[in-house]
Amino acid sequence: MSAFLRRLPPLCLLLLALAGCASAPAGGGDQLSAQSDILAQTSWELARWTRPGGALRALPHGTGREQPVTLSFTREQGRPHLSGYAGCNRYAGTYVVANGLLVVPAPPVATRMACPPAAMQLEHDYLAGLVAITASRLDSDTQPRRLTLVLASGDVLDFGRRADPVVGGTAGAAKLVYVAPQRVPCGTAAGQCYQVRDTPAQPWQTWPGEILGFQFQPGIEYRLRVVEVRDPDPAAGAAGVRWVLDVVVEQRVVGG
């Protein structure tokens, strides 16, 4: 599938997706949604708001004292969270990726600072729109740069990609990596190496180092958020940086 686009399913199916189907394995809800959640650990800025008929709504774009409207998706201990700035206040809530559709099941909670009427109206309409998404799509399955949300009102919100959020506040250069379900011989170096890649479209490459704080289990493919820390005295054949686990974004069992 080359696009992240689904129409809203029948109400009963949507409610089952949000509440958890009775036939699903116990405790498996978070894992199943995480496997299909390409939005996890991404952050976005609202670049264009198109009304029905094609008119564009005026938006703040971070010039001067303005702050742009933003939307971030994170998974903390497997739980999905969304947060951002709505034009006047910070907000936070939860989300679900159900049958390929982004669903915000409850209105996000926002701080209560007063702003000029235009900013307050923008914030009200934006937060109301998040719980009325009827279609959602990304421009790429592997390296998305644009997120589009279609609202029940017919309005279309286009977001551009921002720097990915770091969960936990760990200092250092952070990155997302996939880790293969098996380790392999390191070749010239002794021991077993991880197989890693930045996107699912890339081939696996060996990582001649440890991932501090990571408890690897064979047979499980992981998507990790790691922080790179330079190693001042690497061993022969080892990487010049160390990886420290920030958060396990996704994990799925591979094979039978």
SEMIDO-725221 format. One record per residue: x, y, z of N, C-alpha, C, O, CB in turn; residue in one letter. Coordinates in steps of 0.001 Angstrom, whole numbers, padded with zeros to 6 digits, always signed. Atoms other than C-alpha are relative to their C-alpha. Last residue first. Glycine has a CB too. Layout:
<recs>
XYZXYZXYZXYZXYZA/...
</recs>
This chain:
<recs>
+000972+000782-000738+005754-018380+013444+000513-000479+001327-000208-001156+002060-000432-001157-000803G/-000045+001448+000194+007786-015551+012013-001017-000712+000855-001743-000096+001635+001378-000531+000304G/-000231+000368+001403+008351-012003+013248+000084-001512-000091+000782-002141+000705+001301+000665-000563V/-000543+001345+000122+006914-010722+016546+000081-000360-001481-000868-000134-002232-000872-001033+000781V/+000929+001015+000532+006371-006991+016522+000708-001331-000132+001887-001386-000483-000575+000435-001370R/-000602+001328+000027+007869-004018+018349-001033-000988-000518-002222-000873-000221+000516-000417+001410Q/+000833+001100+000470+007268-000302+018097+000750-001297+000190+001979-001315+000255-000401+000190-001480E/+001151-000579+000686+008582+002958+019594-000984-001083-000421-002188-000947-000201+000454+000804-001220V/+000420+001003+000979+010939+001461+022178-001288+000513-000628-002334+000544+000020-000202-001428+000662V/+001324+000602-000137+012247+004606+023891-000159-001078-001068+000368-000948-002173-001127+001078-000119V/+000881-001049-000511+015519+006474+024534-001394-000564+000230-001972-000374+001300-000055+001198-000974D/+001434+000111+000261+017976+003603+024200-000749+001154+000642-000591+001436+001829-000544-001338+000518L/+000711+000146-001271+021593+004750+024290-001490-000018-000311-002000+000881-000980+000362+001160+001009V/+001431-000251+000036+023702+004222+021180-000584-000265+001373-000306-001291+001995-000693-000870-001070W/+000831+000942-000743+027468+004569+021368-001456+000392-000165-001777+001572-000302+000394-000037+001501R/+001027-000560-000884+029541+006316+018766-000689-001137+000739-000705-002280+000283-001037+000846-000804V/-000531-001193-000643+032807+005546+016955-000993+000703+000904-000648+001677+001573+000473+000948-001032G/+000492-001258+000555+031607+002030+016204+000598+001173+000765+000985+001037+001926-001543+000054+000045A/+001269-000472-000547+033761-000914+017217-000404+001317-000645+000405+001980-001295+000095+000162+001524A/+001139+000515+000753+036412-002616+015078-001345+000463+000495-002366+000132-000108+000025-001462+000016G/-000316+000304+001399+039147-002022+017646-001216-000630-000675-001790-001594-000168+001231-000947-000099A/-000814+001191+000188+037600-000651+020829+000233-000239-001484-000469+000311-002333-000667-001226+000647A/+000655+001221+000465+036291+002911+020913+000982-001156-000143+002152-000953-000469-000692+000253-001328P/-001050+001008+000123+038006+005519+023103-000608-001323-000461-000671-002278+000313+000749-000184+001347D/-001329-000608+000096+036081+008817+023113+001125-001013-000201+002215-000643-000637+000275+000801+001236P/-000886+000826-000824+032765+007109+022241+001414+000564-000114+001996+000514-001198-000046-001512-000442D/-001318+000309+000562+030391+009774+020915+000842-000770+001002+000913-000421+002180+000725+001287-000421R/-000998-000600-000876+026864+009523+022281+001368-000402-000528+001648-001591-000681-000194-000447+001495V/-001396+000273+000327+024021+008851+019845+000923+000787+000937+000795+002002+001082+000292+000359-001479E/-000795-001212-000087+020541+008807+021345+001456-000376-000244+001992-001277+000402-000182+000706+001385V/-001271+000079-000705+018204+006019+020294+000678+001361-000012+000422+002191-000885+000914-001068-000634V/-000541-001354-000024+014506+005881+019357+001272-000072+000839+001210-000387+002028-001044+001054+000586R/-000500-000648-001204+013827+002289+018532+000296+001464-000249+000653+001872-001355+001246-000703+000504L/-000280-001353+000457+011750+000333+016022+000341+000799+001247-000492+000954+002140-001220+000631-000795R/+000221-001198-000794+011984-003331+016899+000165+001256-000849+000880+001265-001850+000958+000034+001186Y/-000553-001149+000712+011645-006694+015174-000402+001271+000743-001558+001434+001135-000493+000038-001487E/+000795-001229-000051+011074-009569+017601+000719+001091-000773+001894+001359-000524-000255+000444+001468I/+001324+000236+000552+012292-013133+017013-000912+001211+000024-002057+001130-000421-000645-001099+000734G/+000033+000540+001359+015300-012798+019305-001435-000274-000447-002291-000635+000361+000834-001286-000085P/+000546+001354-000006+014725-010642+022413-000057-000504-001435-000710+000121-002271-001414-000039+000665Q/+000342+000638+001282+016883-007537+022914-000547-001399+000237-000028-002147+001065+001234-000061-000930F/+000077+001428-000289+016825-005707+026249-000529-000718-001234-001737-000836-001435-000905-000280+001240Q/+000904+000749+000882+017987-002172+025365+000076-001485+000339+001163-002063+000371+000358+000239-001501F/+001357-000050-000517+019462+000033+028112-001003-000806-000789-002178-000845-000425-000448+001389+000053G/+000091-000023-001451+022688+000669+026198-001447+000168+000458-002163+001046-000025+000867+001122+000567L/+001018-001035-000167+022513-000310+022557-000314+000016+001485-001075-000819+001976-001302-000272-000890I/+001156+000281-000831+025755-002218+022025-000997+001156-000068-000665+002261-000497+000431-000258+001451E/+000001-000614-001315+028203-001949+019171-001244-000398+000763-002136-001057+000229+000095+001516-000112G/-001025+000614-000852+029197-003262+015773+000094+000657+001369+001164+001122+001761+001347+000067-000684P/-000373-001066-000930+025896-002403+014012+000985-000597+001015+000580-001367+001886-001274+000615+000720W/-000425+000389-001342+025410-004645+010984+000407+001224+000811+000969+002181+000280+001164-001000-000072T/-001433-000183-000161+023411-003348+008030+000379-000367+001424-000409-000162+002348+000423+001458-000331Q/-000557+000045-001342+019935-004439+006925+001511+000198-000045+002180-000285-000958-000348-001329+000684W/-000498+001314-000431+018811-003330+003478+000548+000076+001426+000942+001144+001894+001098-000511-000967P/-001443+000180+000071+016770-000098+003191+000383-001437+000352-000358-002113+001066+000711+000986+000937Q/-000416+000194+001391+013053+000135+002360+001493-000281-000138+001935-000710-001204-000358+001220-000817A/+000271+001370+000455+011957-000448+005980+000465-000272-001421+000633-001432-001797-001468-000284+000097P/+001359+000133+000530+013717+002802+006989-000214-001433-000457+000755-002144-000725-000249+000995-001172T/+000755-001216-000306+016791+003708+009091-001451-000086-000449-002333+000463+000211+000658+001193-000648D/+000242-000821+001184+018373+000252+009186-000864+001181+000401-001554+001136+001419-000676-000824-001137R/+000794-001218-000145+019828-002094+011800-000215+000652-001359+000505+000371-002317+000686+000987+000967V/+000262-000438+001365+021226-005603+012186-000964+001186+000091-002017+001087+000721-000594-001175-000891Q/+001355-000321+000415+022679-006053+015676-000023+000255-001500+000981+000659-002086-000538+001224+000772Y/+000349-001393+000273+026069-007667+016052-001493+000134-000281-002130-000797-000775+000816+000538-001189C/+001178-000175+000843+027190-010931+017654-000337+001484-000133-000206+002252+000820-001203-000777+000577Q/+001341-000152-000549+030641-011611+019088-001074+000179-001051-000825+000026-002247-000029+001156+000924G/+000563+001160-000671+034173-010977+017871-001423+000292+000464-001814+001447+000633+000876-000413+001188A/+000056-000128-001449+035051-008308+015352-000650-001243+000607-001432-001934-000045-000776+001272+000406A/-001359-000150-000516+036134-009115+011783+000014+000117+001523+000980-000309+002156+000667+001224-000621T/-001025+000049+001050+032703-010472+010870+001384+000083+000608+001833-000858+001263-000199+001138-001014G/-000476-001335+000353+030134-009263+013414+001047-000006-001107+001403+001059-001611+000565+000671+001214C/-001424-000168-000307+028297-012572+013514+000510+001340-000521+000131+001780-001607+000825-001154-000607P/-000852+000760+000909+024529-011986+013231+001450+000165+000428+001776+001103+001156-000198+000458-001472V/-001346-000543+000051+021724-010823+015554+000847-000932-000864+000512-002105-001032+000608+000159+001437R/-001130+000875-000275+018154-011788+014742+001294+000793-000015+001450+001725-000804+000063-001143-001018Q/+000314+000968-001058+014822-009927+014930+001113-001000+000299+000980-001793+001231-001227-000749-000371P/+000465+001284+000513+016182-006930+012981-000223-001000+001137+000340-000844+002221+001007-000565-001011A/-000925+001044-000417+016465-003509+014645-000589-001337-000411-001729-001647-000065+000269+000052+001539V/+000626+001310-000064+014808-000470+013025+001076-001021+000359+002205-000928-000122-000701-000364-001350Y/-000612+001119+000708+016289+002916+013818-000891-001228+000149-001588-001392+001150+001433-000286+000537V/+000849+001174+000016+014958+006357+014794+000686-001098-000810+001179-000844-001909-001398+000333-000584L/+000408+000522+001297+017519+009028+015632-000914-001192+000212-000905-001820+001271+001226-000394-000857K/+000951+001106-000041+018646+011258+018494-000374-000433-001403-000352+000375-002332-001253+000392+000783A/+000599+000127+001318+021776+013414+018722-000884-001239-000028-000399-002354+000167+001088-000071-001101A/-000781+000683+001016+022425+014095+022387-000737-000046-001308-001895+000360-001398+000349-001394+000446G/-000808-000873+000842+020513+014982+025560+000771-000818-001013+001046-001995-000778+000959+000839+000848A/-001410+000344-000050+017794+012682+026885+000786+000890-000943+000376+001092-002086+000213-001475-000350T/-000853-001146-000185+014454+014487+027273+001476-000304+000075+002233+000512+000601-000397+000692+001202G/-000861+000193-001152+012410+011344+027873+000986+001121+000213+001577+001211+001289+000734-001269-000135G/+000708+000346-001225+010787+011132+024458+001009-000184+001113+002017-000864+000924-000853-001277-000186V/-000775+000927-000819+012565+012974+021659-000770-000246+001282-001090+000699+002003+001431+000552+000299V/-000086-000223-001448+010246+014579+019103+000842-001062+000684+000854-002217+000259-001391+000026+000616P/+000708+001002-000783+011041+014342+015390+000167+000256+001492+001238+000671+001935+000496-001400-000354D/-000939+000913-000646+012150+017602+013758-000769-000967+000894-001679-000559+001615+001059+000783+000822A/-000966-000698-000835+009262+019054+011757+001001-001012+000551+000914-002203+000251-000710+000766+001154R/-000770+000720-001024+007293+017551+008865+000951+000941+000729+001620+001768+000109+000790-001159-000634R/-001358+000308+000415+004793+019736+006987+000769-000604+001164+000495-000295+002324+000710+001258-000525G/-001090-000196-000941+001060+019651+007714+001331-000343-000656+001406-001268-001466-000214-000849+001260F/-001269+000536+000501-001888+020079+005355+001121+000376+000967+001306+001549+001293+000308+000534-001436D/-001153-000524-000714-005357+020531+006869+001255-000700-000518+001358-001926-000466-000157-000194+001538L/-001178+000842+000180-008363+020049+004566+001190+000678+000677+001503+001831+000381+000286-000256-001517V/-001282-000694-000078-011797+021458+005464+001137-001014-000122+001011-002161+000306+000117+000800+001327D/-000543-000155+001345-014791+019408+004293+001305+000770-000034+001950+000838-001081-000998+000685-000871G/+000504-001244+000583-016666+019924+007581+000405+000173-001457-000109+001058-002142+000492+001179+000802S/+001412+000220+000342-016060+016268+008504-000614+001233-000644-001559+001110-001424-000799-000382+001249A/+000946-000095-001107-012336+016980+008390-001430-000210-000479-001717-000115-001672+000128+001354+000692L/+001272-000482+000529-009673+015827+005917-001014-000054+001129-001163-001086+001782-000476-000847-001237V/+001196+000416-000723-006168+015515+007362-001218+000637-000648-001236+001842-000901+000091+000383+001500L/+001240-000684+000382-003007+015675+005245-001161-000600+000769-001330-001819+000798-000251-000102-001529T/+001171+000646-000582+000486+014807+006506-001226+000831-000350-001237+002044-000142+000146-000162+001549L/+001259-000754+000024+003569+015752+004489-001126-000869+000542-001273-002029+000155-000332+000485-001438R/-000302-001407-000237+007226+014738+004807-001267+000843+000064-001214+002015+000436+000922+000529-001087R/+001027-001017+000270+006812+010974+005083+000473+001399+000346+001144+001612+001356-001265-000312+000779P/-000590-001268-000405+009929+008805+004876-000985+001140-000256-000741+001995-001108+001325+000249-000750Q/-001280+000211-000668+008765+005169+004740+000645+001284+000506+001209+001295+001600+000940-000687-000932T/+000115+000994-001057+005079+005053+003780+001273-000117+000820+001228-000615+001945-000351-001339-000587D/-000934+001114+000144+005232+008309+001819-000203-000960+001161-000506-000534+002276+001475+000501-000055S/-000527+000031+001363+002955+011299+001138+000994-001120-000227+001453-001311-001353+000648+001308-000325D/-001396-000430+000023+000922+010634+004264+000500-000094-001428-000024-000877-002220+000883-000859+000961L/-000967+000609+000907-002862+010393+004392+001379+000614+000201+001519+001765+000614-000449+000166-001460R/-001354-000444-000304-005852+011000+006605+000964-000701-000943+000751-001850-001329+000368-000282+001485S/-001005+000644+000842-009609+010781+006087+001362+000575+000367+001462+001729+000783-000310+000207-001526A/+000645+001043+000805-012731+011536+008132+000965-000706-000941+000661-001795-001429-001128+000597-000800T/-000792+000383+001174-011162+013541+010967-000714-001132-000732-001067-002143-000125+001446-000432+000410I/+000941+000173+001117-013784+015043+013321+000757-000325-001284+000376+000136-002360-000861+001274-000194A/+000903+001099-000353-011996+014853+016709-001023-000262-001106-001966-001027-000903-000722+000310+001315V/-000768+001212-000275-009051+016890+015397-000885-001186+000360-000516-002330+000094+000980+000256+001117L/-000256+000751+001213-011438+019427+013851+000749-001301+000249+000549-002277-000473+000769+000843-000957G/+001245+000678+000376-012754+020562+017230+000209-000853-001243-000388-001922-001371-001123+001024-000244A/+000189+001093-000958-009166+021291+018308-001298-000762-000284-001347-001982-000126-000013+000547+001440L/-001026+001020+000194-008557+023300+015125-000214-001187+000943-000192-002337+000505+001395+000601+000216Y/+000314+000760+001209-011856+025212+015231+000996-001139-000221+000616-002223-000663-000013+000925-001216D/+001258+000722-000187-011367+026300+018848-000294-000886-001208-000623-002061-001052-001161+000987+000234H/-000244+001120-000918-007709+027195+018270-001259-000837+000196-001199-002066+000170+000499+000517+001357E/-000817+000988+000701-008521+029310+015220+000223-001226+000882+000082-002360+000426+001351+000612-000420L/+000887+000677+000932-011310+031057+017130+000747-001070-000786+000222-002162-001007-000635+001007-000952Q/+000898+000876-000753-009000+031828+020051-000928-000773-000931-001197-001954-000709-000823+000814+001000M/-000779+001158-000430-006334+033182+017703-000869-000991+000766-000725-002203+000605+001182+000443+000867A/-000307+000795+001190-008843+035478+015983+000777-001260+000371+000513-002333-000171+000801+000835-001012A/+001129+000788+000498-010270+036641+019325+000324-000873-001211-000150-002006-001291-001120+000915-000352P/+000894-000791+000853-006877+037728+020730-001090-000883-000604-000879-002080-000796+000798+000698-001119P/-000705-000525+001171-005529+035334+023397-000950+000910-000781-002133+000986-000450+000532-001162-000908C/+000820-000821+000893-006530+034094+026863+000861+000600-001098+002017+000955-000865-000720+001113+000784A/-000455-001374+000167-004504+031254+028460-000910+000739-000986-001338+000164-001986+001468+000032-000486M/+001131-000931+000038-006451+028167+029461+000444+001462-000076-000160+002336+000546-000874-000203+001224R/-000153-001007-001045-004198+025174+028813-001026+001105-000231-001729+001088-001242+001451+000580+000018T/-000861-001154+000287-005600+022570+026492+000153+000862+001247-000692+000856+002143-000575+000840-001168A/+000052-000944-001116-007043+019053+026890+001009+001111-000273+002157+000839-000626+000299-000713+001370V/-001226-000225-000767-007555+017211+023615-000221+001027+001105-001077+001905+000999+001130+000461-000924P/-000598-001324+000181-011155+016347+022624+001283+000143+000817+001286-000200+001999-001000+001096+000395P/+000557-000951-000959-011699+012577+022725+000658+001354-000209+001812+001415-000634+000201-000491+001462A/+001291+000434-000556-011270+009705+020248-000631+000973+000980-001827+000865+001253+000172-001305+000678P/-000181-000640-001299-008627+011317+018013-001308-000222+000749-002285+000478+000486+000364+001552-000130V/+001194-000295-000787-008652+008883+015088+000433+000648+001313+001284+000116+002024-000840-001295+000263V/-000317-000678-001242-005994+008656+012365-001300+000393+000700-002133+001097+000130+000891+001242-000259L/+000535-001345-000204-007261+006186+009775+000469+000549+001340+000398-000143+002356-001543-000007-000070L/-000698-000974+000817-005282+003176+008536-000460+001428+000180+000081+002329-000462-000137-000365-001403G/+000261+000317+001404-007786+000651+009900+000624+001034-000925+000054+001365-001965-001502-000087-000255N/+000960+001083+000151-007577+002372+013296-000303-000219-001473-000849+000664-002136-001290+000300+000779A/-000019+000251+001437-004531+004534+014140-000835-001248-000219-000366-002358+000033+001474-000169-000561V/+000006+001395+000445-005503+005732+017609+000183+000001-001508-000371+000857-002197-001328-000740+000414V/+000417+000288+001370-004913+009044+019391+000060-001496-000250+000667-002246+000513+000883+000752-001016Y/-000383+001332+000440-004508+010568+022839-000505-000210-001415-001349+000544-001900-000555-001087+000955T/+001085+000967+000059-004539+014082+024188+000527-001358-000394+001712-001648-000231-001076+000451-000976G/-000460+001388-000072-002429+017161+024784-001212-000917-000010-002291-000544+000450+000871-000246+001272A/+001045+000999-000168-002765+020898+024176+000625-001391+000030+001762-001581-000399-001049+000105-001131Y/-000515+001344+000181-000639+024042+024425-001132-000997+000244-002041-000723+001027+001200-000270+000951R/-000373+000829-001145-002580+027263+024116+000679-001293-000440+000531-001741-001577-001232-000321+000841N/+000062-000824-001208-003157+030130+021661+000555-000764+001195+001295-000202+002003-001448+000448+000280C/+000222-001364+000433-002704+028849+018114-000086+000980+001147+000116+002181+000970-001240+000075-000808G/+001226-000125+000789-003147+025146+018852-000282+001415-000481-001361+001675-001015-001159-000479+000801A/+000457-001372-000239+000353+024244+020089-001148+000267-000963-001022+000017-002161+001168+001050-000191Y/-000431-001060+000888+001240+020558+020298-000486+001359+000467-000895+001535+001614-000485-000267-001399G/-000152-001276-000696+000399+017198+021772+000412+001052-001017+000723+000736-002165+001045-000102+001157S/-000192-001106+000927-000532+013660+020801+000074+001289+000806-000502+001389+001889-001147+000062-001059L/+000347-001343-000448-000014+010575+022942+000151+000965-001168+001031+000795-002011+000888+000436+001199H/-000054-001091+000977+000017+006852+022165-000459+001325+000580-001494+001396+001242-000844-000339-001203P/+001257-000744+000013+000846+004435+025017+000095+001186-000964+001043+001968-000887-000357+000488+001424R/+001023+000613+000839+003565+001846+024388-001298+000763-000103-002173+000367-000872-000289-001336+000498G/+000312+001304-000565+005784+002935+027274-001174-000637-000733-002039-001260-000117-000309+000124+001493Q/-000746+000087-001236+005624+006481+025889-000457-001251+000735-001589-001335+001210-000192+001276+000871E/+000396+001200-000745+004566+006620+022270+000907-000106+001206+002124-000233+001072+000082-001297-000889R/-001023+000747-000717+004705+010032+020658-000608-001250+000603-001817-001339+000819+000649+000865+001092T/+000464+001322-000397+002766+011998+018047+001149-000725+000694+002240-000831+000135-000516-000813-001231F/-001027+001028-000211+003323+015742+017631-000649-001291+000479-001618-001273+001238+001060+000482+001023S/+000607+001276-000377+001007+018403+016151+001109-001044+000087+001791-001312-000902-001110-000435-001027L/-000826+001201+000104+001886+022074+015681-000754-001225+000514-001729-001115+001258+001310+000182+000780T/+000792+001104-000542+000111+025371+014992+000775-001294-000244+001207-001557-001367-001436-000060-000655V/+000830+000789+000907+002808+027947+014304-000824-001034+000759-000480-001419+001876+000870-000692-001045P/-000391+001402-000052+003978+030436+016944-000890-000786-000951-002099-000557-000973-000098-000561+001450Q/+000978+001057+000247+003793+034157+016248+000622-001377+000206+001815-001577-000025-000567+000117-001420E/+000381+000594-001271+006210+036599+017894-001031-001102-000166-001459-001698+000823-000533+001058+000924R/+000142-000962-001087+007945+037440+014637-000301-000706+001304+000396-001644+001691-001096+001013-000315G/-000758-001218+000278+007300+034738+012079-000242+001001+001114-001351+001098+001640-000391+000603-001376T/-001227-000089-000777+006243+031298+013294+000861+001204-000309+002046+001211+000025+000791-001210-000207G/-001069+000833+000551+003728+030555+010570+001332+000216+000709+002390-000016+000125+000161+000279-001478H/-001302-000477-000480+000429+031786+012010+001096-000949-000488+000908-002165-000497+000017+000106+001562P/-000636+000782-001054-002482+030803+009750+001248+000712+000503+001885+001446-000252+000353-001410-000508L/-001243-000612-000474-004973+032607+007507+000534-000771+001197-000216-001133+002103-000223+001483+000371A/+000153-000679-001280-007564+030237+006024+001348+000558+000451+002376-000100+000291-000578-000961+001067R/-001010+000305-000999-007298+029406+002363-000249+000811+001266-000556+002002+001213+001405+000279-000551L/-000526-001175-000705-010348+029358+000082+000978-000440+001084+000781-001471+001728-001154+000836+000618A/-001371-000365+000355-010653+026239-002103+000569+001217+000697+001752+001508+000523+000071+000225-001429G/+000040-000993+001062-014411+025594-002238+001364+000538-000356+001515+001190-001390-000887+001124+000391G/+000768+000494+001145-014486+023815+001116-000153+001098-001044-000516+002225-000707-001386-000509+000448P/+001430+000136-000265-011804+025472+003255-000696-000637-001197-000142-000656-002296-000629+001373+000323R/+000833-000272+001166-008091+024853+002857-001462-000252+000346-001828-001338+000794+000435-000871-001202T/+001366+000375-000391-005810+025143+005888-000899+000422-001147-001096+001614-001383-000444+000676+001375W/+001097-000534+000823-002125+025194+004923-001328-000555+000503-001447-001740+000816+000205-000355-001508R/-000490-000890+001056+001222+024733+006689-001123+000627-000813-000972+001738-001320+000920-000756-000922A/+001113-000284+000913+000211+023199+010028+000431+001057-001017+000675+002211-000664-001261+000478+000787L/+000415-001401-000083+003494+022028+011565-001081+000249-001043-000932-000131-002205+001213+000967-000213E/+000494-000655+001201+004261+018349+012242-000391+001445+000290-000717+001799+001423-001192-000767-000573W/+000522-001307-000373+006093+016058+014675-000270+000806-001262+000459+000690-002247+000987+000749+000934S/-000099-001017+001053+006843+012337+014394-000634+001292+000493-001478+001273+001389-000686-000481-001314T/-001257-000743-000068+007614+009745+017071+000190+000918-001208+001292+001019-001747+001170-000967+000101Q/-000693-000026-001281+004710+007432+016165+001357+000674-000122+002122+000401-001048+000165-001413+000542A/-000063-001353-000535+002926+008435+012946+000839+000095+001271+001258+001189+001647-001391+000502+000275L/-001137-000689+000619+003746+005141+011199+000140+001422+000532+001177+002052+000327-000157+000026-001525I/-000007-001423-000322+001408+003374+013621+001252+000678-000549+002245+000831+000163-000091+000205+001516D/+000458-000718+001175+000672-000006+012045+000109+001515+000156-000358+002268-000699-001422-000378-000301S/-000581+000561+001206+002713-002115+014482-000385+000793-001238+000401+000868-002182-000423-001439-000158Q/-001353-000521+000184+001843+000201+017378+000606-000496-001295+001354+000232-001947+000888-000392+001172A/+000090-001356+000529-001881-000522+016970+001387+000569-000246+001577+001339-001188-000783+000903+000958S/+000585+000024+001340-001294-004261+017299-000072+001399-000587+000259+001590-001757-001394-000626+000033L/-000970+000520+000949+001092-003867+020239-000547+000012-001423+000172+000369-002356+000410-001410+000390Q/-001037-000988+000248-001220-001568+022180+000973-000487-001059+001390+000282-001925+000743+000325+001287D/+000507-001170+000705-004184-003918+021777+001075+000996-000338+001157+001449-001479-001047+000668+000809G/-000646-000208+001283-002399-007173+022606-000388+001273-000712+000115+001537-001805-000290-001129-000870G/-001234-000760-000124-003080-007378+026343+000651+000337-001309+001736+000918-001307+000953-000738+000825G/-000084-000854-001190-005627-010144+025896+001342+000691+000052+002384+000066-000147-000224-000817+001283A/-000720+000607-001111-005713-011458+022341+000108+000980+001155+000282+002182+000951+001394-000459-000443P/-001434-000261+000062-008398-009775+020203+000683-000651+001180+000073-000781+002241+000289+001510-000025A/-000726+001180+000456-011808-011488+020073+001492+000205-000074+002227-000737-000368-000500-000417-001332S/+000040+001039-001019-013478-008847+022228+000775-001224-000400+001230-001970+000468-001411-000378+000297A/+000912+001078+000389-012328-006097+019882+000055-001122+001028+001125-001451+001541+000351-000540-001407C/-000723+001262-000037-010685-003151+021624-000962-001133-000281-001913-001341+000473+000699-000202+001358G/+000198+000640-001293-012579+000007+022596+000791-001284+000135+001064-001730+001250-001456-000280+000218A/-000422-000867-001090-011290+002178+019773-000080-000721+001337+000787-000533+002191-000851+001260+000033L/-001431-000288+000125-011366-000461+017040+000498+000836+001157+001625+000653+001617+000288+000714-001311A/-000758+001199-000371-014719-001758+018242+001483+000257-000066+002234-000217+000786-000362-001169-000903L/+000094+000133-001441-016132+001752+018141+000744-001229+000487+001389-001196+001535-001449-000064+000431L/-000865-001004-000615-014802+002204+014611-000035-000115+001514+001005-000024+002166-000417+001408-000431L/-001383+000448+000119-016335-001077+013518+000950+000990+000644+001926+000596+001284+000371-000204-001461L/-000206+001126-000912-019723-000099+014920+001431-000497-000072+002019-000850+000951-000968-001140-000321C/-000129-000440-001389-019558+003311+013300+000285-001163+000927+001102-001041+001841-001261+000717+000448L/+001301-000063-000667-018880+001951+009841+000183+000259+001488+001186-000129+002086-000791-001302-000222P/+000743+001260+000049-015344+002735+008638-001354+000153+000655-001617+001183+001277+000788-001120+000679P/+000478+000370-001322-014142+006320+008001-000794-001289-000095-001730-001358-000891-000857+001123+000614L/+001256-000658-000355-012421+006389+004635-000457-000513+001362-000102-001616+001777-001094-000252-001084R/+001175+000853-000212-008808+005273+004496-001212+000895+000243-001094+001965+000840+000220-000984+001205R/+001288-000637+000298-005595+006838+003270-001112-001016+000192-001098-002079-000431-000026+000575-001449L/+000603+000147-001334-001944+006240+004250-001379+000665-000066-001561+001780+000423+000914+000653+001144F/+000556-001221-000601-000667+005749+000734-000673-000346+001304-001168-001455+001508-001001+000694-000954A/-000887-001138+000188+001591+003289-001110-000518+001264+000651+000168+002286+000616+000214+000243-001455S/+000851-001183+000000+000000+000000+000000+000888+001235+000000+001759+001350+000862-000963+000004+001225M/
</recs>
